[in-house]
Amino acid sequence: MRRWRGSVVAARPAARPLRRTEELGARLARVDWLLVIAVTGIALIGVGMLYSAAGGSASPWASRHAVRYAAGLAVMLGLAVFGLRRCFALAYVGYAACFLLLILVAVIGTGAGATRWIDLGVMRLQPSELMKVALVLALARLMHGAGPDLTDRLHVLGPALVLIAAPAALVLKQPDLGTAALIVAGGVVILFLAGVAWWKFGLAAAGAAAAAPVAWSFLHDYQRARVLTFLEPERDPLGAGYHILQSMIALGSGGAFGKGWMQGTQAHLSFLPEKHTDFVFTMLGEELGLAGGVFVLILFAVVIGRLYRIGLLAESRFGRLTALGVATTLFLYVFVNVAMVMGLAPVVGVPLPFVSYGGTAMLTLQIGLGLALAVAVDRRESLDAARR
Amino acid sequence: MTSPQEDRQRLTRRAFLIGGAKALVLGGLAARMYQLQVLEGDRYRTLAEENRINVKFHAPRRGDILDRFGRPLALNKRTYRVLVTPEAVRDVEAALDRLHAIQPISPEERARIMKLIRRNPGFVPVATHEHLDWEAVARISVRAPDLPGVDVVQVSQRLYPEGPAAAHPIGYVGAVTEKDLTDEPVLSLPDMRIGKAGVERVYDLALRGEAAESKVEVNAVGRIVRELERDPGVSGDTLVSTLDLELQRFAYRRMGEETGAVVVMDVATGDVLTLTSNPGFDPNVFAQGISSDMWRALSSDPLSPLTNKAVVGQYAPGSTFKMLVALAALENGVVTPGNGFYCNGVHKLGRGRFHCWRRTGHGWMTMNEAIAQSCDIYFYEVARKVGVDKIAEMARQFGLGSRTGIDLPSEAKGLIPTKAWKKRALNQTWQLGETLIAGIGQGFVLTTPLQLAVMTARLVNGGKAVKPRLMRQRGDRERAVDAPPVGIAQENLATILEAMRSVTSGPRGTARGAQIRDKEFRMGGKTGTSQVRRIGKEERRLGVRKNEELPRRFRDHSLFVGYAPLDRPRYACAVMVEHGGSGSKVAAPMARDVLLEAQTRGSADWRPALAPDARAAFDAKDKG
């Protein structure tokens, strides 16, 4: 799209609205609709599960979830037509805003036992979730600006690491071990994709291993208990191990095809806790069986796959890193949640995207997907003019 | 300098690497799901079921125990328990007040109830009253609208209508203790009772039946959501004992204040018609849960009401043993019935002097007279000639010296001494004087009243080794049990029987005063006086000569073994009265009365069971 400089002033206003609408239509056509359909499919399954979790009622979860998804869908598509350039421009702003929110939470946050949320009345905002996407955006911009050769240099890598570490530390202080770990993991993957040398990762891994015992001593008691219980749930079958064991029992008893929608005995008899949030996948497994669970995993694989496609087809480094970063973020959510409910990871309170009930996580991912769609729409945008 | 293409290629490579890892991880998750849901699916389904399904047991109805004619000896009585379910009652204190107005609750009880209510979840009912009868329940039920959340449930309680009379053979039930626990889940029910003594204990499994099961679905806090299945279970078997309830009652009353035992048997079948031990106790106090004070009182009572003296009490048989000594002599050809010995009141052995109970002596004694008049000197002589080992052999064949095998939980073996036994048990050599003493049933010889009854039965039933039993076998009528013969020559047995007849009918028989007047019900038998302690020289000097003058606990036991009717014996009986003095004075009249009662009632006859009438009458009484 070339900008006109100069004279034919009168012609522009008349042509603009038409072009705008054309542009709008053309832009929407370039949206990856398969991705949107797949995500909506997942969200619909989520609505179904929340309906069942409430004992056959749309309230209090199913209807709200549907409304939130619809609003988020508007945001998603809105970002898609917003334009990659503008996203690029606002990358650091977004990051700064999130960071400030994190500091705010540390000061005035609400939440039982852990200060994670800011109460906005309409909903509770969890800045640590938003941070995951904000970080992706900021790192993508940083790496784009640095170019492939300077990526490795200390004067780029350093700030990158700070960008990752600073919010992670704040989140850790909340304390929220799970989210902090996911923030760091997401950031590291972006660094990897941007081209940081292999040996640097090896070094970091060795350093992490060496620091593990020290880190262990910094953990709170309940966090340590979580790790130990994960390793051996039978240690405390009525206490910390209870959720995991009940989750595995409920999931396992679903069999190949499940007990039927709304027929999950474990979930409905209160044996399964948090069935509308963290353990919604378990309920899905109990009611829809292996078939249902694998289907949902396939849908997620489709979404992640499409994100990859968007990323690999994008012209700009920013676009590529953003799309792939969002893919990684989404993947990490799914992986940690599903692994947790099946006893393969410690209980860390990570929701299942678009299925678990909860505001901020879904919004975050929809923003992320919106950004990825923006990359798709503007895939030919190289953002050369924006390079330093 | 990396070109944009190189950069892109590198990114693509790395992206595929990461992407590959992600795909692997997703595959791994799917594999884990497969493992949990398909490979281990059954196991988890079972666990899920176990989570949500509780099996509740209800105690099965315990079988009744009836006497040989179908009359009830042990039954279940309906009692009622009042339950309050706290979550169904708005104000628990007010509800308890209202209950208290109808049926009082003591302050301690109230405190206990409140403690339980506070401790348990609201849906767990708490008992406020136990063992209520129908009247009290009716009063509560009438006010049901004022008492929401209050329920009345029926609880079975064991009832022994005869009370102390049949307490020893029947026994009693009590709560399950740690020791009794097995894997049976029904034993953990709080209302479950199992047999602790007597027939209740020996046949406990048959009487117990099988528990009723109901499967209920519960949620995570244990609240019942719905009932899934119900299995009614099986009531316990009704058992028919060989006892004659009315004879048992008679014997118990006839014993009166005396302590001791009475046993009556059918000589052909071995059916035990009466097994009484005095003093008794009321087994009904155990059904409700005996207080520790009462338990202590019963167990420390010097007259041992909890001991079944008929099978556990071991006493010297005294002169009732003499028949066996005589039989041993006859069988081994040591004497003939006509042989005689002279009794002048004392028998010398080395430096020892063995006296006859009749200090002046009996004069010339043949076997018949010796038994009839219970001459000790005759038996010292005979015992000396036969030897203790041969006497022991004979005694064993008549059921002495070992357990009779009756169906009661504990039985004493008694003791029949032999030379080998003394060496083994006391590491001493047998002395001849001890043979003499054994010949009159004293010294080391010990028997239980049941064993004496069995001995008598075997003597009079033609020498068959009949065994005692307390339960009628299924489908058996009056039928002589095919007992193997003991192996005694019939004429020798006849001699003994003749002699036992003379005890009661002869001119000088020791029990002639106790003979039954009715000719058709005449009895024969043998008196016995079991010495507890010899009167020492010192006491003799002080003027104590007669046994009656000693303090009670040193007085001789009074024994009598008998049979009736004389011509065709059907009943054998053994009576033992502790410290009763001479056999003829106390035990013989008791045996006379009991044997007369047994014969007039026809205790050993077979009649169709009176069960339906008797039960109906009893039930009617219970409801009223």
Interface residues (C-beta under 8 A of the other chain):
Chain A: P148 D149 V189 F192 L193 A194 G195 Q246 M248 I249 A250 L251 G252 S253 G254 G255 A256 T265 Q266 L269 S270 F271 G285 G289 L290 G293 V294 L297 F300 A301 I304 Y308 G311 L312 R317 R320 L324 T328 F331 V334 F335 V338 A339 M342 L344
Chain B: M1 T2 P4 E6 D7 R8 R10 L11 T12 R14 A15 I18 G19 K22 A23 V25 L26 L29 A30 R32 M33 Y34 L36 Q37 V38 E40 G41 R43 Y44 R45 L47 A48 E49 N51 R52 E217 V218 N219 A220 V221 V225
